[in-house]
């Protein structure tokens, strides 16, 4: 070596620095304890390098590894070539628990401080070994997956050799895996002479000309898998009747994207093909039948044209009859409204009569018994007063007086004397209220004179109606009675009560939460009286006000009203030769006003009563 060449060589210190920068662990020794351990190796071994300088480096790894490292160092110190050693040290925590670490160790002779020494370099190769193990495992897993697939599958490598031929492929083709594995003869499963399979064409780079040459127009590129080809064909040699097969061949690539093989799957589509053939035959028969039916329809259309002409004449006649029926239907609605009114009033009369009959008698003797019980209770309390007077004459130490006092306390006698009269009063008030309700029902329905004209007090009818519909009103509105001075009028009281009930119930329904219903009566002149019912509800739109007296017209939801209430009320008022009007403001409320004559026209009441 010339002086100039020696000057160009790096010093030992420069060499150590360069190796440390490369990420290698370094150790220098002369056959015994380490002379130098760099921080990288100390980190790999999880030791304090300074404290280990005096120790024998055999502590690195297990005993076998220490022996091999000692032999490696001795070889380079003796000027011999040293083998590359692989040392296993304590593992690190991984996703599957503790994983071992592997260090690749190389040795070379150097000049250290003027004397020969051995330099060991330690490189962590754990990750590479794990990758090698993972790749082997993946190859085994891939083989198991292909073998267990229910779909016929085979795989060729880069040399077109068959590496996998699963059991499903054996069943479909009748060729065993032993015959084909390791050969480039995948064609033997399908064809009588050598030719490329679809997997071979994919493996060769996907030559479209070759695909067309061997598969004609029956191949296409897959729309789902990049660089994959699809095809189908009939193979008469497979099975007793031959088989239709669908092929799908796709490339296999490594982690770098390089093609390392191709996989091809086979599906037996014979049943589908037979079904398609049967469907084609059925379509042909159907087309023949359609042509025949078309000819029949042409004849039928001519007949229909003739029938339509006749039908137009019939429709003209039907329209005329329809107009007549519409007019008749309007009359029927009016008659039906009157019938419903009569049935409703009859039902109310029967209800009132039944309630009066069933309740009046028991209420009568209940009230009588309560009155008698009150007298008896007065006598008993007088007797109790006499007993108490006798009790007070007894000495306080008398045992009988003590027993009486104890009994009175156990029975809470003072409370009984105070509460019993109150209970009797409340019972008498309740029974009296029931009797009044029954009387109001009778007054409302006028059971005895439901169809007779008579002089009646309108205020009495309003009060009885309010009692009957009280349950509808009390939760929705406060009722204000603004009664004026009214004379008695000739009328059918039960029918007018029906009008008042309809107006009051409609007023309650118009109030959404809580409002006020005002009943106002007056006599605008000597021959007429007026009754108005006002509410603070939602009001009625102007276009609806024009129709509210029509039969069966209602603004309520389906099932909530028949649309007959106001129509019947209008008919009753007309029958009494009066008039009913409505005044409403949306959002402010509605007022219905009924004006009735005090006396009907001369002889009218007698005639109507006779007709009724």
Secondary structure, 3 states (H helix, E strand, C coil): CCHHHHHHCCCHHHHHHHHHHCCCEEEEECCCEEEEECHHHHHHHCCCHHHHCCCEHHHCCCHHHHHHHHHHHHHHHCCCCCCCEEEEEEEEEECCEEEEEEEEEEEEEEEECCEEEEEEEEEECHHHHHHHHHHHHHHHHHHHHHHHCCCEEEEEECCCCEEEECHHHHHHHCCCHHHHCCCCCHHHHCCCCCCCCHHHHHHCCCCHHHHHHHHHHHEEECCCCCCCEEEEEEECCCCCCCEEEEEEEEEEECCCCCEEEEEEEEEECHHHHHHHHHHHHHHHHHHHHHHHHHHHHHHHHHHHHHHHHHHHHHHHHHHHHHHHHHHHHHHHHHHHHHHHHHHHHHHHHHHHHHHHHHHHHHHHHHHHHHHHHHHHHHHHHHHHHHHHHHHHHCCCCCHHHHHHHHHHHHHCHHHHHHHHHHHHHHHHHHHHHHHHHHHHHHHHHCHHHCCCCEEECHHHHHHHHHHHCHHHHCCCEEEEEECCCCCCEEECHHHHHHHHHHHHHHHHHHCCCCEEEEEEEEEEECCEEEEEEEECCCCCCHHHHCCCCCCCCCCCCCCCCCCCHHHHHHHHHHHCCCEEEEEEECCCEEEEEEEEECCCCCCHHHHHHHHC
